[in-house]
Amino acid sequence: DVAARMTLVEFLVQARGPEAGRAELDRLIAGQPAPLPYLARRAALDFDLGKTTEGLAAMTALVTETPPEAPELSDLRVTLARMLAATGDVAGSLARLDEVLAADPSHVTALKLKASWLIDNDRPTEAITALRTALAEAPRDAEILMLMGDAQGRDGARPLAADSYARAVEASGRAPAESLFYARFLMQDGRLDTAADVLGDALRLAPRNVDLLASMAEIRLAQKDLDGAAAIAATLRAARAVVGEGNLV
């Protein structure tokens, strides 16, 4: 059961570090024709562990040797594109993404990566087109919605961007990262009450998140709510004390 074993590998990576995950992959791969997911994940872990040349070479070989009709090929090319981008080979990365999208124009991960590059290179209209295709496949994907907000903001459509960020917050389950980004966006427009509501919703789920608390304190100070800011400061001190004891917030 490849999927179950890959779940174990990812658990080990998160709980014990990438070296532990790689050791488990070595065990799974040894002495048998290894499934592609094991080989690809090991190459990616090598890359992440600083073995850039080895990881890149292994992934390139997998892409080259995988038959064109293999269902795994698109995902392998996307992973290779990420690696190439990380090494500064933007042209090579885009070429791999274009190969994926030529074979599967609705490949969500490839569309997200291509859109991110388009946004960074001030081509928001093309990014929006790509992201609409991705949203048709994954309408509740928070990352797509965040990228859509970035593209719309770059295109000068801040109200549309705000709507996309709001949808991203909802799709993420009011996760801290998305909530914090949207709140700061609202603060830039002077919409402090709405930003406070966004942070408040996120804090109900992550009450000791230091970044959320700090932004909420900033809003309270801007609103001249000194008592509210003082209460948050006390919570922040308690949260930082917990972090200092080695606990997560």
C-alpha positions in Angstrom: 0.0 0.0 0.0 2.1 2.9 -1.3 -0.3 5.6 -0.1 -0.2 4.3 3.5 3.6 4.0 3.5 4.0 7.5 2.0 1.7 8.8 4.8 4.2 7.2 7.3 7.1 8.8 5.5 5.5 12.3 5.8 4.7 11.7 9.4 8.3 10.9 10.1 9.5 14.0 8.2 7.2 16.2 10.3 7.8 14.5 13.6 11.5 13.5 13.4 12.9 15.5 10.5 13.7 14.8 6.9 16.6 12.5 7.7 14.1 10.1 9.4 11.8 10.2 6.4 14.7 9.5 4.0 15.8 6.6 6.1 12.3 5.0 5.9 12.4 5.6 2.1 15.8 3.8 1.9 14.3 0.9 3.7 11.2 0.8 1.4 13.3 1.1 -1.8 16.0 -1.5 -0.9 15.9 -4.8 -2.7 12.8 -4.3 -4.8 11.6 -2.4 -7.9 10.6 0.7 -6.1 7.4 2.6 -6.9 7.9 6.0 -8.4 6.5 7.9 -5.4 9.3 6.5 -3.1 12.0 7.5 -5.6 10.6 10.9 -6.2 10.1 11.7 -2.6 13.7 10.6 -1.8 15.1 12.9 -4.5 13.0 15.8 -3.2 14.2 15.1 0.4 17.9 15.0 -0.8 17.3 18.3 -2.4 15.8 19.8 0.7 18.6 18.4 2.8 21.2 20.4 0.8 22.2 17.6 -1.6 21.1 19.9 -4.4 23.0 18.2 -7.2 22.1 14.7 -6.2 18.4 15.5 -5.7 18.1 17.4 -9.0 20.0 14.7 -10.9 17.7 11.9 -9.5 14.6 13.8 -10.3 15.7 14.6 -13.8 16.5 11.0 -14.4 13.0 10.0 -13.1 11.4 12.5 -15.5 13.5 11.3 -18.4 12.9 7.6 -17.8 9.2 7.7 -17.0 7.0 6.8 -20.0 5.0 9.7 -21.5 1.7 7.8 -20.8 2.5 7.3 -17.1 0.1 9.1 -14.8 2.9 10.1 -12.4 4.8 12.1 -15.1 3.1 15.4 -14.6 3.7 15.4 -10.9 7.3 14.5 -11.4 7.7 17.4 -13.8 6.1 19.8 -11.4 8.5 18.7 -8.6 11.4 19.1 -11.0 10.2 22.6 -11.9 10.2 23.5 -8.2 13.8 22.3 -7.9 14.9 24.2 -11.0 13.3 27.4 -9.8 15.0 27.0 -6.4 18.4 26.8 -8.1 17.7 29.9 -10.2 17.0 28.1 -13.5 13.7 29.9 -14.1 13.7 29.1 -17.9 14.1 25.4 -17.1 11.4 25.5 -14.5 8.9 27.2 -16.9 9.7 24.7 -19.6 8.8 21.8 -17.3 5.6 23.6 -16.3 4.7 24.2 -19.9 5.2 20.5 -20.6 2.8 19.7 -17.9 0.2 22.1 -19.0 0.5 21.1 -22.6 -0.5 17.6 -21.6 -3.0 18.6 -18.9 -4.1 22.2 -19.1 -6.0 21.9 -15.8 -3.1 20.6 -13.7 -3.7 22.6 -10.5 -0.2 22.6 -9.0 1.4 23.6 -12.3 -1.2 26.4 -12.8 -0.4 27.7 -9.3 3.3 27.8 -9.9 2.9 29.4 -13.3 0.5 32.0 -11.9 2.9 32.8 -9.1 5.7 33.4 -11.7 3.4 35.6 -13.8 2.4 37.7 -10.8 6.1 38.2 -9.8 6.8 39.3 -13.4 3.9 41.8 -13.5 1.7 39.8 -15.8 -1.4 39.7 -13.6 -4.0 39.3 -16.4 -2.4 36.1 -17.6 -2.1 34.9 -14.0 -5.8 35.5 -13.4 -6.6 33.4 -16.5 -4.5 30.6 -15.2 -6.0 30.8 -11.7 -9.5 30.7 -13.0 -8.7 27.4 -14.7 -7.3 26.2 -11.4 -10.3 27.3 -9.4 -12.6 25.4 -11.8 -10.8 22.3 -10.7 -10.3 23.2 -7.0 -12.7 25.9 -6.0 -11.9 25.6 -2.2 -8.1 25.7 -2.6 -7.0 28.5 -0.3 -3.6 28.9 -2.0 -5.3 29.5 -5.4 -7.6 32.1 -3.8 -4.6 33.9 -2.2 -2.8 34.0 -5.5 -5.9 35.3 -7.2 -6.0 38.1 -4.6 -2.4 38.9 -5.4 -3.0 39.0 -9.1 -6.1 41.1 -8.8 -4.3 43.5 -6.5 -1.4 43.8 -8.9 -4.0 44.4 -11.6 -5.4 47.4 -9.6 -8.7 45.7 -8.6 -8.4 45.9 -4.8 -12.1 45.2 -4.1 -11.8 42.0 -6.0 -8.6 41.2 -4.3 -10.3 41.7 -0.9 -13.0 39.3 -1.9 -10.5 36.6 -2.9 -8.6 37.0 0.3 -11.8 36.7 2.3 -12.7 33.5 0.4 -9.2 32.1 1.0 -9.6 32.7 4.8 -12.9 30.8 4.7 -11.5 28.0 2.6 -8.5 27.6 4.9 -10.7 27.3 8.0 -9.6 30.7 9.2 -6.0 29.6 9.4 -3.5 32.0 10.9 -1.4 32.7 7.8 -4.4 33.6 5.5 -6.2 35.5 8.2 -3.2 37.6 9.1 -2.5 38.4 5.5 -6.1 39.5 4.8 -6.3 41.5 8.1 -3.1 43.4 7.1 -4.6 44.0 3.7 -7.7 45.5 5.3 -5.6 47.6 7.7 -3.9 49.2 4.7 -7.3 50.3 3.5 -8.2 51.7 7.0 -10.9 49.0 7.5 -9.8 48.3 11.1 -13.1 47.0 12.4 -13.3 44.3 9.6 -9.6 43.4 10.2 -10.3 43.0 13.9 -13.2 40.7 13.1 -11.0 38.6 10.8 -8.3 38.3 13.5 -10.9 37.6 16.2 -12.3 34.6 14.2 -8.7 33.3 13.8 -7.8 33.8 17.4 -10.8 31.7 18.5 -9.2 28.8 16.8 -5.6 29.7 17.7 -5.8 31.8 20.8 -2.1 31.9 21.5 -0.8 32.7 18.1 1.7 35.5 18.6 1.4 37.0 15.2 -2.4 37.2 15.4 -2.2 38.7 18.8 0.4 41.3 17.8 -1.7 42.4 14.9 -4.8 42.6 17.0 -2.9 44.8 19.5 -1.8 47.1 16.7 -5.5 47.5 15.7 -6.6 48.2 19.3 -3.9 50.9 19.6 -5.0 52.5 16.3 -8.5 52.5 17.6 -7.3 54.2 20.9 -8.6 51.1 22.8 -5.9 51.1 25.4 -7.6 48.6 27.7 -8.0 46.2 24.8 -4.4 46.6 23.8 -3.3 46.0 27.4 -5.3 42.9 27.7 -3.8 41.6 24.5 -0.3 42.5 25.7 -0.9 40.3 28.8 -2.0 37.4 26.6 1.1 38.0 24.4 3.4 37.8 27.4 1.7 34.5 28.5 1.9 33.1 25.0 5.6 34.0 24.7 6.2 32.3 28.1 4.6 29.1 26.8 6.7 29.3 23.6 9.8 29.7 25.8 8.9 26.5 27.6 9.0 24.7 24.3 5.2 24.5 23.5 3.7 25.4 20.2 1.1 28.2 19.7 
